[in-house]
Amino acid sequence: MAATSDNQTVPELHGTMKPVVPDTEHRIGSGFPLQSKLTRLQLVDEEQQFSDKLSDYMQQRWQLSTAGFDYDVVAVFGSQSTGKSTLLNRLFGTRFDVMDEGQRQQTTRGIWADRGTDGMPVLIMDVEGTDGRERGENQDFERKSALFSLAMAEVLLVNMWETMVGLYNGANMGLLKTVMEVNLQLFGGGREGKTLIYFVIRDHVSPTPLENLAKTLCKDMERIWAELSKPSGLETAELSDYFDLKFVSLPHKLLQPEEFEEAAIGLRRQFTDKDSKDYVFRPAYKRQVPADGFAHYAQAVWEKVVSNKDLDLPTQQELLAQYRCDEIAAAALEPFRAALEPLRPRVRAGEIVDALGSVGGAARSQAIKEFDEQAARYHAAVYAKKRAAFVQALDGELHALALNQVKNALAQATETFSTEGSQVLEDAAKNDGDDAGKGFAEVVGSVRRRVRAWFDKVVAGLAVDEDSAGAFAAETRQLEAMLDATTAKLRTAEMERVLEQLRRTTRETLSEETSDQLNSPGSDGMWAGVMGAFDTASQRADEQLQRRMERAEVADGDTRRRLEQRLHRGLWEDLVALLREEVADQMVLLRLRGALEDRFRYDASGLPRVWRPTDDIDAHFAQARSSAQALLPLFSRIDPTASRVLTVDAYFPSGFDPTPTLTLISGSRLRDLARRFGREADALYLEAKRALVATQSHVPPWVLVLLVLLGWNEAMTILFNPLYLVLTALVAGTALVLHNLRLWGPAIRAVSGLANVANDHVHNLLVEAVNRTDPARNNAPPLRRSRSHQGPRSDDIELEPLPEGTSSQLSLDSEDVSSRNSSSERLHSDAAITSK
Ligand SMILES: Nc1nc2c(ncn2[C@@H]2O[C@H](COP(=O)(O)OP(=O)(O)OP(=O)(O)O)[C@@H](O)[C@H]2O)c(=O)[nH]1
């Protein structure tokens, strides 16, 4: 149990406390005020018991409990007998026990606490020195007390001789490392405030400047920070995220007492003078524990520290085992990683590497074997712990890779199921008719089983030992969920296909039916017929849909109803689309024309009419046209009243109103169609009229005359030969023009003149020919040419008499003579004709 002692009273604590030389002076050195009374409290005794008096001390002795957050906490850490208590007493006026110079033995046992003198709102903790002879190898308490100090203090004074700087154990670096590591694990995540680690280098007598000493210590601190194992999430944390480092050196207390005291005063100012730039109690270091809760907080922290197993650190043997096991593990890890290295990129690329399990398993076994061979000879507990950690590390790497592969398999399995499932369903759907979709459950179930078996095989191939079984249970559940989702998708797709198929077959049936009905529009029940056909088709499609839903295992009532309603709406829309095609402009006009012709061209008994002059064409036409036009409004709007299915509740999905779809032909289109039909009807009317006129007309007289004059064959020759016909037309045309213009006289005269000229010309040609060919006429006067060239009239032409002896000269032969005579006669005769 901790105890306190008043001034001049030596506390008896657990019988281990040696007699001390208390500071009996109330002022030390250059006048630091010391506490007038001993107010110190042994916060934690040597048996690690926490004092139950802290709360009282906070309230009564130290009067800090009302300070709120306006108080600070300082602790000291360092090897035994390095002047820690002396330093604290100098800085804060406390009266912690100081070692008797003559005895050289441990003074401070456990952790002591006191408040700074002179109203300083500072709580100071004097901590048992490390590396004490009394505790030997047992470092348990020093670790716990150091960790407690680190957790509680805003400023941790790390006290050491100058000669210790650069030493690992001497400077307590190993202990600091352990303490910082555990501190990070215990308080790292949610910790508030940093800690100032203030290195106080005692007996600084060497010429080495403080900066150099500080650099060495900084390096050591960075190194131990890098080496300590950080908890998950804090791997990248920096030393500076948690600690600030500060350094000061003090002269030798015994050799340079005055300098020592002066330096101590300067250092004290850093703890008291808030205006000093070196003031150490900065807001960043505050622990944010209100003073009235400090006692409770300190006890809780101590309990946490005491119960922490990580502080149960080992002996040298254990340390060696730890060190060697780590080395062995690192060496064994390398070939393990090398074996897996070629597989990593393949797995990352999404490949299912069959050999991953076997290669990984073999590499794992080999690594464990190597580890066991070398590490088993070291401290058994450490070896077991390190082995477990090593195996965990191996399994961690293997598992990460295997998980990657399992995820690849998961994706592939889902994809395969989706693709193959769709394909087999599509193939099954090609089997139209009642058997279609019969095997949805079997087909999808079989693909699913196949995919699941493949996935299980991939997972099983990754197992490295018995413990691996069930390692990917979560992924297997995920696969099942994805297969369920895909099955639902396939079912949806299947039902979409069914709806489409039912609509297609129904459309085909309705197409013919509606066309027939609209082709006989006159009958009263055209829409009743259409609606009847629609009802029948809809009911048949409904029955088929029910069957297909059963086969596809659509169990949910809402889903079934939604599918039915969608089918109904689709069928209705298809009907409307069909009817709209049927009432396209040309179709309507064709139907109206058909109706008109039926009524106009055919009589009541269906025989074609032959119009006679006595028939009242106009009346017939007007009647037929008006009855045909009356069909237009009938075509323009669907009359659904005859349908039974449309009256069924919730036949259509909610929100769908078929009323707007009833109108097939808009008003403007209707007017346009009426206008166009009117024009077509007029053409029909004119045609009929012409037919009537044709029956009344006769063969023109001139045709009869032509037939008489030319005879039937010639007349036909002229009529059917284009050349003759054109020539005849020209002649007839010319004659008509001359006749109309009364130019027959001048025309005859002109033709006569032309004939004379032609006659003259021919005559002259003949004369020249005779003169040239008859040598007997060389001496005879030539036949005179017609004078027509000189312009006299043709009847002035006369022949020259033949000269004498011409007859002897004409005795060539009778043929020649006769020829000549005949020529001469012909000439005379021609001349005579011409003169006439
Ligand atoms: N050389 C030297 N001796 C000092 C100095 N400060 C204190 N001492 C002496 O060192 C001895 C130990 O002083 P303590 O203050 O009891 O040291 P401690 O570190 O508190 O000792 P424990 O509480 O036992 O760990 C005393 O005899 C002091 O007089 C110093 O700066 N230099």
The ligand as a MOL file (V3000), in Angstrom:
LIG
                    3D

  0  0  0     0  0            999 V3000
M  V30 BEGIN CTAB
M  V30 COUNTS 32 34 0 0 0
M  V30 BEGIN ATOM
M  V30 1 N 27.1390 12.9250 -11.3800 0
M  V30 2 C 25.9460 13.3390 -11.0600 0
M  V30 3 N 25.3400 12.8270 -10.0070 0
M  V30 4 C 24.0960 13.2530 -9.7430 0
M  V30 5 C 23.4480 14.1640 -10.5680 0
M  V30 6 N 22.1990 14.3500 -10.0690 0
M  V30 7 C 22.0910 13.5930 -8.9960 0
M  V30 8 N 23.2320 12.9300 -8.7810 0
M  V30 9 C 23.4770 11.9830 -7.8120 0
M  V30 10 O 23.1000 10.7060 -8.2470 0
M  V30 11 C 22.5900 9.9600 -7.2150 0
M  V30 12 C 21.2440 9.4180 -7.5630 0
M  V30 13 O 20.3400 10.4440 -7.5670 0
M  V30 14 P 18.7700 10.1780 -7.6280 0
M  V30 15 O 18.1820 11.4920 -7.8650 0
M  V30 16 O 18.3160 9.4490 -6.4300 0
M  V30 17 O 18.6890 9.3030 -8.8430 0
M  V30 18 P 17.4060 8.5100 -9.2970 0
M  V30 19 O 17.5910 8.3350 -10.7100 0
M  V30 20 O 16.2430 9.1780 -8.8530 0
M  V30 21 O 17.6020 7.1660 -8.5650 0
M  V30 22 P 16.4790 6.0180 -8.4560 0
M  V30 23 O 15.3220 6.7230 -7.9570 0
M  V30 24 O 17.0320 5.0730 -7.4900 0
M  V30 25 O 16.3340 5.4700 -9.7510 0
M  V30 26 C 22.4990 10.8720 -6.0470 0
M  V30 27 O 23.5730 10.5660 -5.1710 0
M  V30 28 C 22.6750 12.2270 -6.6310 0
M  V30 29 O 23.3570 13.1280 -5.7650 0
M  V30 30 C 24.1100 14.6810 -11.6950 0
M  V30 31 O 23.6250 15.5000 -12.4380 0
M  V30 32 N 25.3610 14.2170 -11.8750 0
M  V30 END ATOM
M  V30 BEGIN BOND
M  V30 1 1 1 2
M  V30 2 2 2 3
M  V30 3 1 2 32
M  V30 4 1 3 4
M  V30 5 2 4 5
M  V30 6 1 4 8
M  V30 7 1 5 6
M  V30 8 1 5 30
M  V30 9 2 6 7
M  V30 10 1 7 8
M  V30 11 1 8 9
M  V30 12 1 9 10
M  V30 13 1 9 28
M  V30 14 1 10 11
M  V30 15 1 11 12
M  V30 16 1 11 26
M  V30 17 1 12 13
M  V30 18 1 13 14
M  V30 19 2 14 15
M  V30 20 1 14 16
M  V30 21 1 14 17
M  V30 22 1 17 18
M  V30 23 2 18 19
M  V30 24 1 18 20
M  V30 25 1 18 21
M  V30 26 1 21 22
M  V30 27 2 22 23
M  V30 28 1 22 24
M  V30 29 1 22 25
M  V30 30 1 26 27
M  V30 31 1 26 28
M  V30 32 1 28 29
M  V30 33 2 30 31
M  V30 34 1 30 32
M  V30 END BOND
M  V30 END CTAB
M  END
